């Protein structure tokens, strides 16, 4: 026993009972402390087992499981002698959690008679030598054991697992120890199942993390690795998924006549499902661009929106919708032809720092109805002006607040304030917005994807 100093209460008048004088309590505290930090069911049993054996001494012990087996069949999952070791040290019973399929399946005999009904049982004056299964499992010590306490470990009301304590005394009848063992073994069974479930959850989470990471890697490969080069313009982008893979998307398409197609989109939801739809969107927009190039068709945002809408509706994924802003920029004139499908209204930062919004009526998100009533609209990006496209993960970033909803959002006001505090250069725009977001939320963590595409019509006074 570890020496434990007596507890002292300095601030309160009280008489403290010195529990350090009780070795069982000290031992139990040590066992529970050690067991609380383990994640392996076999290790947990190795820590609890000796304590239970000391509380309820027995001459041999076996544990049995019927999990997933036909009636009459069972497996021995643990066999121990009175010293807590295997009767055959050279061939110990393998761990049932790691080697279930390799454990021998037995049928019938005395064991089955004990476990075929869910009630606990106590039998005396039994001749185990008459049972070939017990003889095989227990070896030479089988002839010495004359009494069995059979205790079920219940799981969802079913006696799936059993613990058999065996005694040399043919009239063993200590019902108080039987009661303690019944409780101890069922509590150990519950703790073991929790660890097994926890390990399965952790394994599934690890596998999911790997899949999401791989999906994120593929997704990032679908997003432009570099921004296009366009005389008289500078571009910058920011893409920050809330998970390894997200539902935001942006892409460029440069037409042979020099015009630049720009698209930003946001799939409803986030995570793996949204990332899958995002990957589809990338394939659709590339297919559309290639079709336009082959047909030498006039770049048309409305036509692109209708094409993408039809592609989404014909996809096998149910109830998928995507907000999008699609634009074609003529770099010669600065004219932007665009359509907005349920997406956040983009901003244009003027030369003097004022902000105007492309909030003309848009249409429904893509994938909602077949004949989407997309509108053709036009704006001009003058020299020194900057176009800012973004997803709702920017404006809907939130923090706790003392109001009816319990939170407040960064909102369009927060976005516009951040835009007035920058130079209008694309990288400065992105830095200013991200800084304002982190200051507003008080964290770098986010609960939605955040994407920005910034296009500036350069001014003669811009730094080179």
C-alpha positions as CSV (number, residue, x, y, z in Angstrom):
1,X,0.0,0.0,0.0
2,X,1.2,3.5,-0.9
3,X,1.7,5.7,2.1
4,X,-0.9,8.5,1.9
5,X,-0.7,11.6,4.1
6,X,-3.8,12.3,6.1
7,X,-6.1,15.0,4.7
8,X,-6.0,18.4,6.5
9,X,-8.9,20.9,6.4
10,X,-7.3,24.2,7.4
11,X,-10.3,26.5,6.8
12,X,-13.1,24.5,8.4
13,X,-13.5,23.0,11.8
14,X,-14.1,19.3,11.2
15,X,-12.8,15.9,12.2
16,X,-11.4,14.1,9.2
17,X,-11.6,10.3,9.0
18,X,-8.2,8.9,7.9
19,X,-9.2,6.7,4.9
20,X,-5.5,6.0,4.3
21,X,-5.9,3.4,7.1
22,X,-8.2,1.4,4.8
23,X,-6.1,-0.4,2.2
24,X,-9.1,-1.5,0.1
25,X,-10.3,2.1,-0.4
26,X,-6.8,3.3,-1.3
27,X,-6.4,0.4,-3.7
28,X,-9.8,1.1,-5.3
29,X,-8.9,4.7,-5.7
30,X,-5.7,3.7,-7.5
31,X,-7.4,1.2,-9.8
32,X,-10.2,3.7,-10.7
33,X,-7.6,6.5,-11.4
34,X,-5.6,4.2,-13.7
35,X,-8.7,2.8,-15.4
36,X,-10.1,6.3,-16.1
37,X,-7.1,7.1,-18.3
38,X,-7.1,4.0,-20.5
39,X,-8.7,3.7,-23.9
40,X,-7.9,0.0,-24.4
41,X,-10.6,-2.5,-23.1
42,X,-8.0,-5.2,-22.5
43,X,-5.9,-2.9,-20.4
44,X,-8.9,-1.7,-18.5
45,X,-9.8,-5.3,-17.6
46,X,-6.2,-6.1,-16.6
47,X,-6.4,-3.1,-14.1
48,X,-9.9,-4.0,-12.7
49,X,-9.5,-7.8,-12.8
50,X,-7.1,-8.2,-9.9
51,X,-9.1,-5.9,-7.7
52,X,-12.3,-7.8,-8.4
53,X,-10.4,-11.1,-7.8
54,X,-9.2,-9.9,-4.4
55,X,-12.7,-8.8,-3.5
56,X,-14.2,-12.1,-4.5
57,X,-11.5,-14.8,-4.5
58,X,-12.0,-17.7,-6.8
59,X,-9.9,-20.7,-7.9
60,X,-10.4,-20.2,-11.6
61,X,-12.3,-17.8,-13.9
62,X,-13.5,-17.9,-17.4
63,X,-15.4,-15.4,-19.5
64,X,-17.7,-16.4,-22.4
65,X,-19.4,-14.6,-25.2
66,X,-22.3,-15.5,-27.5
67,X,-22.1,-12.3,-29.6
68,X,-23.1,-12.9,-33.1
69,X,-23.2,-16.7,-32.7
70,X,-26.0,-19.2,-33.3
71,X,-27.9,-20.7,-30.4
72,X,-25.8,-23.4,-28.7
73,X,-22.5,-21.8,-29.7
74,X,-20.1,-19.7,-27.6
75,X,-16.5,-18.6,-27.3
76,X,-14.1,-18.4,-24.3
77,X,-12.7,-14.9,-24.2
78,X,-10.6,-15.2,-21.1
79,X,-9.4,-18.1,-18.9
80,X,-7.5,-17.5,-15.7
81,X,-6.3,-19.5,-12.7
82,X,-6.5,-18.3,-9.1
83,X,-3.3,-16.3,-9.6
84,X,-4.9,-14.4,-12.4
85,X,-2.7,-16.1,-15.1
86,X,-3.5,-18.5,-17.9
87,X,-3.7,-22.2,-17.0
88,X,-1.5,-22.7,-20.1
89,X,1.1,-19.8,-20.1
90,X,2.4,-21.0,-23.4
91,X,-1.0,-20.7,-25.1
92,X,-2.9,-17.9,-23.4
93,X,-6.3,-16.8,-24.7
94,X,-5.8,-14.1,-27.3
95,X,-7.6,-10.7,-26.9
96,X,-11.2,-11.0,-28.1
97,X,-11.1,-7.4,-29.4
98,X,-8.2,-8.1,-31.7
99,X,-8.6,-11.8,-32.4
100,X,-12.3,-12.6,-32.3
101,X,-12.3,-14.6,-35.5
102,X,-9.4,-16.8,-34.4
103,X,-11.1,-17.8,-31.1
104,X,-12.4,-21.3,-31.2
105,X,-16.2,-21.7,-31.3
106,X,-17.6,-24.3,-28.9
107,X,-21.0,-25.9,-28.8
108,X,-23.3,-27.4,-26.2
109,X,-22.2,-29.1,-23.0
110,X,-22.4,-27.8,-19.5
111,X,-21.4,-24.3,-20.5
112,X,-24.4,-24.0,-22.8
113,X,-26.7,-25.3,-20.1
114,X,-25.4,-22.5,-17.8
115,X,-25.8,-19.7,-20.3
116,X,-28.7,-20.6,-22.5
117,X,-31.1,-18.7,-20.2
118,X,-30.3,-15.1,-18.9
119,X,-30.6,-15.8,-15.1
120,X,-27.5,-16.0,-12.9
121,X,-26.8,-19.5,-11.6
122,X,-24.9,-21.2,-8.7
123,X,-24.2,-25.0,-8.9
124,X,-22.4,-27.2,-6.4
125,X,-20.9,-30.7,-6.5
126,X,-20.4,-30.6,-10.2
127,X,-18.0,-33.0,-12.0
128,X,-16.3,-30.9,-14.7
129,X,-14.4,-33.9,-15.9
130,X,-17.6,-35.1,-17.5
131,X,-17.6,-32.0,-19.9
132,X,-15.0,-32.2,-22.7
133,X,-15.1,-28.5,-23.3
134,X,-14.2,-27.6,-19.7
135,X,-11.5,-30.2,-19.7
136,X,-10.0,-28.8,-22.9
137,X,-10.1,-25.1,-21.7
138,X,-9.1,-25.6,-18.0
139,X,-6.5,-28.3,-18.5
140,X,-5.3,-30.3,-15.4
141,X,-7.0,-28.0,-12.9
142,X,-10.4,-29.0,-14.2
143,X,-10.6,-32.1,-11.9
144,X,-10.2,-29.9,-8.8
145,X,-13.1,-27.5,-9.5
146,X,-16.4,-28.5,-8.0
147,X,-18.7,-25.3,-7.9
148,X,-19.6,-22.7,-10.5
149,X,-21.0,-19.2,-10.1
150,X,-22.4,-18.2,-13.5
151,X,-23.0,-14.4,-13.8
152,X,-24.5,-12.8,-16.9
153,X,-23.3,-9.4,-18.1
154,X,-26.4,-7.8,-19.6
155,X,-26.3,-5.7,-22.7
156,X,-29.6,-4.1,-23.9
157,X,-31.4,-6.6,-21.7
158,X,-29.7,-9.6,-23.2
159,X,-27.2,-11.9,-21.6
160,X,-24.5,-11.7,-24.3
161,X,-21.5,-12.2,-22.2
162,X,-21.0,-14.4,-19.1
163,X,-18.4,-14.7,-16.3
164,X,-17.9,-18.1,-14.6
165,X,-16.1,-18.2,-11.3
166,X,-15.1,-21.7,-10.3
167,X,-14.3,-23.0,-6.9
168,X,-12.7,-26.1,-5.4
169,X,-15.1,-26.0,-2.5
170,X,-18.0,-28.3,-3.7
171,X,-20.4,-26.4,-1.4
172,X,-19.3,-22.8,-2.1
173,X,-22.3,-20.7,-1.2
174,X,-21.1,-17.1,-0.3
175,X,-24.1,-15.2,-1.6
176,X,-22.7,-11.8,-0.5
177,X,-19.6,-12.4,-2.7
178,X,-21.9,-13.6,-5.4
179,X,-23.9,-10.3,-5.2
180,X,-20.7,-8.2,-5.2
181,X,-19.4,-10.2,-8.2
182,X,-22.7,-9.8,-10.1
183,X,-22.5,-6.0,-9.7
184,X,-18.7,-5.7,-10.3
185,X,-18.8,-7.8,-13.5
186,X,-21.7,-6.0,-15.0
187,X,-20.1,-2.6,-14.2
188,X,-16.9,-3.8,-15.8
189,X,-18.9,-5.0,-18.8
190,X,-20.5,-1.6,-19.2
191,X,-17.1,0.1,-19.0
192,X,-15.6,-2.3,-21.5
193,X,-18.5,-1.8,-24.0
194,X,-18.0,2.0,-23.6
195,X,-14.3,1.7,-24.4
196,X,-15.0,-0.6,-27.4
197,X,-17.6,1.9,-28.7
198,X,-15.2,4.7,-28.1
199,X,-12.5,3.0,-30.0
200,X,-14.8,2.3,-32.9
201,X,-15.9,5.9,-32.9
202,X,-12.3,7.0,-32.9
203,X,-11.5,4.6,-35.7
204,X,-14.4,5.9,-37.8
205,X,-13.5,9.5,-37.1
206,X,-9.9,8.8,-38.2
207,X,-11.2,7.2,-41.4
208,X,-13.6,10.1,-41.9
209,X,-10.8,12.6,-41.3
210,X,-8.6,10.8,-43.9
211,X,-11.5,10.8,-46.4
212,X,-12.2,14.5,-45.8
213,X,-8.6,15.4,-46.1
214,X,-8.3,13.5,-49.4
215,X,-11.5,15.2,-50.6
216,X,-10.1,18.5,-49.6
217,X,-6.9,17.8,-51.5
218,X,-8.9,16.9,-54.6
219,X,-11.1,19.9,-54.1
220,X,-8.2,22.3,-53.9
221,X,-6.9,20.8,-57.1
222,X,-10.2,21.9,-58.8
223,X,-9.8,25.5,-57.7
224,X,-7.4,27.7,-59.7
225,X,-3.9,27.4,-58.4
226,X,-3.0,30.9,-59.7
227,X,-5.0,33.9,-60.7
228,X,-5.1,34.8,-64.4
229,X,-3.0,37.6,-65.8
230,X,-5.0,40.4,-67.4
231,X,-3.4,43.6,-68.6
232,X,-4.7,46.6,-66.7
233,X,-6.1,44.5,-63.9
234,X,-4.9,42.8,-60.7
235,X,-6.6,39.9,-59.0
236,X,-6.4,38.1,-55.6
237,X,-8.4,35.3,-54.0
238,X,-8.9,33.9,-50.6
239,X,-10.4,30.4,-50.0
240,X,-10.9,29.2,-46.4
241,X,-13.1,26.1,-45.9
242,X,-14.5,25.6,-42.4
243,X,-13.5,21.9,-42.6
244,X,-10.9,20.0,-44.7
245,X,-13.4,20.2,-47.6
246,X,-16.0,22.9,-48.2
247,X,-18.9,24.0,-50.4
248,X,-17.5,27.3,-51.7
249,X,-16.2,27.5,-55.3
250,X,-14.7,30.0,-57.7
251,X,-13.2,29.8,-61.1
252,X,-12.0,31.9,-64.1
253,X,-12.4,31.3,-67.8
254,X,-10.4,33.4,-70.3
255,X,-12.0,33.7,-73.7
256,X,-10.0,34.0,-76.9
257,X,-11.1,37.6,-77.5
258,X,-9.5,38.6,-74.1
259,X,-12.6,38.7,-72.0
260,X,-12.5,37.1,-68.6
261,X,-15.3,35.0,-67.1
262,X,-15.5,35.0,-63.3
263,X,-17.7,32.8,-61.1
264,X,-18.1,32.5,-57.4
265,X,-20.6,30.0,-55.9
266,X,-21.7,28.6,-52.5
267,X,-23.3,25.1,-52.2
268,X,-26.0,24.9,-49.5
269,X,-24.4,23.3,-46.4
270,X,-20.8,22.4,-45.8
271,X,-18.6,19.4,-45.3
272,X,-18.4,16.3,-47.5
273,X,-21.8,16.6,-49.2
274,X,-21.2,20.2,-50.1
275,X,-17.7,19.4,-51.3
276,X,-19.1,16.8,-53.6
277,X,-21.5,19.2,-55.2
278,X,-18.7,21.8,-55.4
279,X,-16.6,19.3,-57.4
280,X,-19.5,18.8,-59.7
281,X,-19.9,22.5,-60.2
282,X,-16.2,22.7,-61.2
283,X,-16.8,20.0,-63.9
284,X,-19.9,21.7,-65.1
285,X,-18.4,25.2,-65.5
286,X,-15.4,23.8,-67.3
287,X,-17.6,21.8,-69.7
288,X,-19.6,24.9,-70.4
289,X,-16.5,27.0,-71.1
290,X,-15.1,24.3,-73.5
291,X,-18.5,24.2,-75.2
292,X,-18.5,27.9,-75.7
293,X,-15.0,27.8,-77.1
294,X,-15.8,25.1,-79.6
295,X,-19.0,26.8,-80.7
296,X,-17.3,30.2,-80.7
297,X,-20.4,31.5,-78.9
298,X,-20.6,34.9,-77.3
299,X,-19.8,34.8,-73.6
300,X,-23.1,35.1,-71.7
301,X,-23.6,34.9,-67.9
302,X,-27.3,34.2,-68.2
303,X,-26.7,31.3,-70.7
304,X,-24.1,29.9,-68.3
305,X,-26.5,30.1,-65.3
306,X,-29.2,28.3,-67.3
307,X,-26.7,25.6,-68.3
308,X,-25.5,25.1,-64.7
309,X,-29.0,25.1,-63.4
310,X,-30.1,22.3,-65.9
311,X,-26.9,20.3,-65.0
312,X,-27.7,20.4,-61.3
313,X,-31.3,19.5,-61.8
314,X,-30.3,16.5,-63.9
315,X,-27.7,15.3,-61.4
316,X,-28.5,12.2,-59.2
317,X,-28.1,14.3,-56.0
318,X,-31.5,15.3,-54.5
319,X,-32.5,18.7,-53.3
320,X,-29.2,20.4,-54.2
321,X,-29.0,24.2,-54.7
322,X,-26.2,26.6,-55.2
323,X,-26.0,30.4,-55.0
324,X,-23.8,31.9,-57.7
325,X,-22.6,35.2,-59.2
326,X,-21.4,34.8,-62.8
327,X,-19.8,37.7,-64.7
328,X,-17.9,38.4,-67.9
329,X,-15.4,41.3,-67.8
330,X,-14.4,43.1,-70.9
331,X,-10.9,44.4,-69.9
332,X,-10.9,47.0,-72.7
333,X,-13.9,48.9,-71.5
334,X,-14.2,47.7,-67.9
335,X,-17.7,46.5,-68.7
336,X,-19.0,43.7,-66.5
337,X,-22.0,41.7,-67.8
338,X,-23.4,39.6,-64.9
339,X,-26.2,37.7,-63.3
340,X,-26.8,36.9,-59.7
341,X,-28.5,33.7,-58.6
342,X,-29.4,34.0,-55.0
343,X,-25.9,35.0,-54.1
344,X,-24.6,37.8,-51.9
345,X,-24.6,41.2,-53.7
346,X,-20.9,42.0,-54.7
347,X,-19.3,45.3,-53.8
348,X,-17.4,47.8,-55.9
349,X,-15.0,50.0,-54.0
350,X,-14.6,53.4,-55.7
351,X,-11.5,55.4,-56.1
352,X,-12.5,57.6,-53.2
353,X,-13.2,54.6,-50.9
354,X,-17.0,54.8,-51.2
355,X,-18.8,51.5,-51.6
356,X,-21.6,50.7,-54.1
357,X,-23.4,47.4,-54.2
358,X,-24.5,45.3,-57.2
359,X,-27.9,44.6,-55.5
360,X,-30.1,44.8,-58.6
361,X,-32.8,42.1,-58.3
362,X,-31.3,38.7,-58.8
363,X,-32.9,35.3,-59.3
364,X,-33.3,32.0,-57.5
365,X,-30.3,29.8,-56.6
366,X,-29.3,27.2,-59.1
367,X,-31.0,23.9,-58.8
368,X,-34.3,25.1,-57.4
369,X,-36.6,25.2,-60.5
370,X,-36.1,24.1,-64.1
371,X,-36.7,27.4,-66.0
372,X,-34.6,29.8,-63.9
373,X,-35.5,33.5,-64.7
374,X,-31.9,34.7,-64.8
375,X,-31.5,38.5,-65.5
376,X,-28.8,40.0,-67.7
377,X,-27.3,43.0,-66.0
378,X,-24.3,45.3,-66.6
379,X,-21.9,47.5,-64.7
380,X,-18.6,49.2,-65.3
381,X,-15.4,48.9,-63.4
382,X,-13.6,52.2,-63.8
383,X,-9.9,52.7,-63.3
384,X,-9.0,52.5,-59.6
385,X,-12.2,50.6,-58.8
386,X,-12.2,47.2,-57.2
387,X,-14.8,44.4,-57.5
388,X,-15.3,42.3,-54.4
389,X,-17.1,38.9,-54.7
390,X,-17.6,36.9,-51.5
391,X,-19.6,34.1,-50.0
392,X,-22.0,34.3,-47.0
393,X,-19.4,32.8,-44.6
394,X,-18.0,36.4,-44.6
395,X,-21.2,38.4,-43.7
396,X,-22.7,35.6,-41.6
397,X,-19.7,35.2,-39.3
398,X,-21.2,35.7,-35.8
399,X,-20.4,36.3,-32.1
400,X,-22.5,36.1,-28.9
401,X,-24.6,39.1,-28.2
402,X,-27.1,40.3,-25.6
403,X,-30.2,40.3,-27.9
404,X,-33.2,38.1,-28.7
405,X,-31.3,35.9,-31.1
406,X,-28.3,35.6,-28.7
407,X,-25.7,36.5,-31.4
408,X,-24.8,39.2,-33.9
409,X,-23.4,38.9,-37.4
410,X,-20.5,40.6,-39.1
411,X,-23.0,41.6,-41.8
412,X,-22.7,43.8,-44.8
413,X,-21.9,46.8,-42.6
414,X,-18.8,45.0,-41.2
415,X,-17.8,44.1,-44.7
416,X,-18.2,47.7,-46.0
417,X,-16.3,49.2,-43.0
418,X,-13.4,46.8,-43.7
419,X,-13.4,47.9,-47.3
420,X,-13.1,51.6,-46.4
421,X,-10.0,50.8,-44.3
422,X,-7.9,49.4,-47.2
423,X,-6.3,50.8,-50.3
424,X,-8.4,48.9,-52.7
425,X,-5.5,46.8,-53.8
426,X,-6.8,43.2,-54.0
427,X,-4.4,41.8,-51.3
428,X,-5.1,44.7,-49.0
429,X,-8.9,44.1,-49.4
430,X,-8.5,40.5,-48.4
431,X,-6.2,41.3,-45.4
432,X,-8.5,44.0,-44.2
433,X,-11.6,41.8,-44.3
434,X,-9.9,38.9,-42.6
435,X,-8.5,41.1,-39.9
436,X,-11.9,42.7,-39.3
437,X,-13.5,39.2,-39.1
438,X,-11.0,37.9,-36.6
439,X,-11.4,41.0,-34.4
440,X,-15.2,40.7,-34.6
441,X,-15.5,37.0,-33.8
442,X,-12.5,37.0,-31.4
443,X,-11.2,33.8,-33.0
444,X,-9.6,32.4,-36.1
445,X,-12.1,29.5,-36.0
446,X,-15.1,29.6,-38.4
447,X,-18.4,27.8,-38.7
448,X,-18.8,28.3,-42.5
449,X,-16.6,28.4,-45.6
450,X,-15.2,31.9,-46.5
451,X,-14.2,32.8,-50.0
452,X,-13.3,36.1,-51.7
453,X,-12.5,37.0,-55.3
454,X,-11.2,40.5,-55.8
455,X,-10.6,42.2,-59.2
456,X,-9.2,45.7,-59.4
457,X,-9.1,47.9,-62.5
458,X,-5.7,49.3,-62.0
459,X,-5.1,53.1,-61.7
460,X,-2.1,55.0,-63.0
461,X,-1.3,55.9,-59.4
462,X,-1.3,52.3,-58.2
463,X,2.0,51.1,-57.0
464,X,3.8,49.0,-59.5
